Amino acid sequence: MSKISISDLELHYSNFNALKNVNLEIPEKEITAYIGPSGCGKSTLLKSLNRMNDLIEGCKITGTVLLDGEDIYRGMDINLLRKRVGMVFQKPNPFPMTIYDNVAFGPRTHGVRSKVKLDEMVEKALRDAAIWDEVKDRLKKNALGMSGGQQQRLCIARALAVQPEVLLMDEPTSALDPISTSRIEDLALELKKEYTIVMVTHNMQQAARISDNTAFFLLGEVVEFDKTEELFSMPKDKRTEDYITGRFG
Ligand SMILES: Nc1ncnc2c1ncn2[C@@H]1O[C@H](COP(=O)(O)OP(=O)(O)OP(=O)(O)O)[C@@H](O)[C@H]1O
């Protein structure tokens, strides 16, 4: 069953047509990867799924994005949408505050005041993000003192703390070393038991390793969308084949 259903989505940044007639069904509790050359619209589509483009002047969107059948662009409260659809960015961006406060930030914003409840939520999020053991004795230390890989897992914990249903990840490992990358990949595989994950990646091996479904983008269009295994072993479109075999741009 589709968690997110994208129909006839068109996006313009002023006069520039960044997404053209995108139709995609994102299955629940699976990892869906977006691949394609730089500038083809992967991040734009990802950000359209929790309305991060709405902030940009001149951005016009038509078509529909349904989350569990509800139109996110018509009538859905944006704060509720962002709670249900969390996001992790390319560069780890912890807030300049303690590890604890980073993770408690979202729940506090949503009105959780009880210390006991907050402690519980912070611990669960840090455990789910596979970083609890590394930080449990330094929760009151500033998050900026952590390594890049730890910071990224903290940002994942921060996103999980508000109990989202979908996690959007925009090249979450591109700033990380191979060991931290592999930890985030293992974590994504673990998280898909509970969450629907959509991930932009420049790394085709990464898409092949961890995603269930892959969409290949070119110049604002989805050229091909299929089960990852199919797309990499038997691409149907010549352009997909050229891209995944490295014969392209
Ligand atoms: N705020 C903006 N205003 C105008 N144009 C934009 C804006 N953001 C992105 N674009 C343009 O839209 C196109 C798609 O950008 P997007 O960031 O979605 O691509 P991408 O596939 O994620 O690229 P990359 O892999 O390099 O991150 C690009 O041509 C980009 O220059």
The ligand as a Gaussian input file, in Angstrom:
#p B3LYP/6-31G(d) Opt

LIG

0 1
 N       15.324000      27.870000      -4.601000
 C       15.533000      27.680000      -5.913000
 N       15.329000      28.662000      -6.788000
 C       15.532000      28.487000      -8.118000
 N       15.956000      27.329000      -8.665000
 C       16.177000      26.310000      -7.831000
 C       15.983000      26.417000      -6.408000
 N       16.294000      25.229000      -5.843000
 C       16.667000      24.419000      -6.850000
 N       16.597000      25.056000      -8.036000
 C       16.897000      24.484000      -9.368000
 O       16.036000      23.367000      -9.590000
 C       16.745000      22.310000     -10.197000
 C       16.632000      21.065000      -9.321000
 O       17.355000      21.268000      -8.110000
 P       17.456000      20.141000      -7.013000
 O       18.242000      20.689000      -5.875000
 O       16.127000      19.590000      -6.744000
 O       18.308000      19.031000      -7.796000
 P       19.010000      17.723000      -7.271000
 O       18.687000      16.673000      -8.262000
 O       18.635000      17.461000      -5.866000
 O       20.524000      18.136000      -7.374000
 P       21.784000      17.732000      -6.462000
 O       21.938000      16.276000      -6.691000
 O       22.892000      18.544000      -7.062000
 O       21.449000      18.112000      -5.058000
 C       18.173000      22.782000     -10.382000
 O       18.324000      23.239000     -11.702000
 C       18.297000      23.922000      -9.403000
 O       19.216000      24.886000      -9.864000

